[in-house]
């Protein structure tokens, strides 16, 4: 066998085990924090480990994406396009005209 293939065969199971361990620890952290904070503060019910994993996945989808950070829109924009994009987002979110516009008027 080639050395590179041997190394891959040895590292692949460790990588899978590491990912599973990372997911399990993340789920347990969400579970413990939820059950420690939210039932006493808001009166919400406690959750299970699988519900904690679901919350973790949902937060990743909503706030973290799927690891495609290299495909960000702003990296491919010129500074003028970036400023126009920011201005449109401010207007859509109800923050009115951009600060640079209000100074010009």
Buried (B, 14 or more C-beta within 10 A) or exposed (E): EEEEEEEEEEEEEEEEEEEEEEEEEBBEEBBEEBBEEBEEEEEEEEBEEEBBBBBBBEEEEEEEEEEEEEEEEEEEEEEEEBEEEEBEEBEEEEEEEBEEEEEEE
